[in-house]
Amino acid sequence: VQLQASGGGLVRPGESLRLSCVGTGFTFDRYWLYWVRQAPGKEIEWVSEISAFGGTTNYLDSVKGRFTISRDNAKNTLYLQMDNVKPEDTALYYCARDRGGHLRGQGTQVTVSS
């Protein structure tokens, strides 16, 4: 099982970023998928989740209205559209197969700074 996130970078507050995550080695469209993040010195934090066919999504309160999770099962790819980013969104972002982030892949760094 592999989950490879990409798309991170350095952005200014208020800008946008789209993260992608390709999943391989498992039947992608059978699983809920999750984005989690870890800021320096902090524990892993759940950010968002999406049901197997995308019909249900949930968000951390602090990102609600700014982030959008989606998936393309034909491409085995999970996305996180991040709009109006804030400095507190700075973290290493991972896609995962569980809410706690234990079954996560390689992350992608998002840094929000002016």
N, C-alpha and C positions, 0 to 999 in steps of 0.2 A: 504494500500500500504506500503510495506516495502522494503528497500534496505539496505542490510547488507554487508559492505565492510570488507575485511580481508586481511592478508598477509603482513602487514607493519612490520617494524622492524628497527634495527640499522645496517647500512651497511657502508662500506668504499667507498670513491670515486673510481669510475671505476667498482664497482661491479654491480650485477644485483639483481632484485627483481621482483616478479610477484604478483600483486594485483588481488583479485577476488571480485566479488560482486554478491550476489544472490538476485534476485528480486521476490517478492511474492505479491499476492493480485491484480495483474493486468495482462493483456494479454501481456506478455513479448515481443513477436515477432511483436507487432504492433507499437512499439515505437523506435524512435532514443534514444540512451542512451549516457551519458556524464560522463567523469571524470573531476572533479574540485578539486582544492586544496586551502588550506588557510595556509599561513605561519604566524608565530607569529607576531601580530601587523599589519597584512596586510589584505586587502579585499580578498574575494573569487576570484579565478582566474580560468578561463576555461582552460583545458589542452588538451582535446581530445574529439572526438565524433564519433559515428558510426551509420550508418543507420540501419533500422529494420532488414534487412537480411545480413548486413555486407558488402554490396557492395561498400559503400562509407565511407571513413574515413578522418578525418581532425585533424591537430595537431597545437598546439601552436608552434611558430617558434623555441623557445628555446629548445623544446624537440624533434623536428623533426629529424628523423634519429636515435634517441636513444630510444624512447618509441613506443610501438606497441599496439594498441587497437584491441580487438577481442571479439567475443561473441559466446556462444553456446546456441542457443535458446532451444534445447532439454533439457538442464539442467538449463534453466533460469539464466544463469550466464554470467556476463560481466568480461572481463579481461583487465589488463594493464601490459604489459611486459615492465619493466624499465631496460634498459641496460646502462652501462657507466654512472651511476648516478653521480651527482655533489652535492656539499654542498648546492647550491641554490635550489635543488629539495626538501630540507627538508620542510615538511608541513604535515598537516592533509589532507589526500586524501579521497574524497567522490565520490560515484557514484550518478548520479542524472538523473531525467527525463526531466530536462530543462537546457539550456546552462548557465543560470545565477546561477544555483545551489540552487535555492529556494526549489525545490522538491528533496531534497537529504535525504539520510539515515544517519546511523551512520558511522563515518569515521574510517580510520585506519592511524596510525601515521607512517610516514617515516622519519627517521633521517639519514642523510648522514654526516659522520664525521670520520676523521682519528684518 
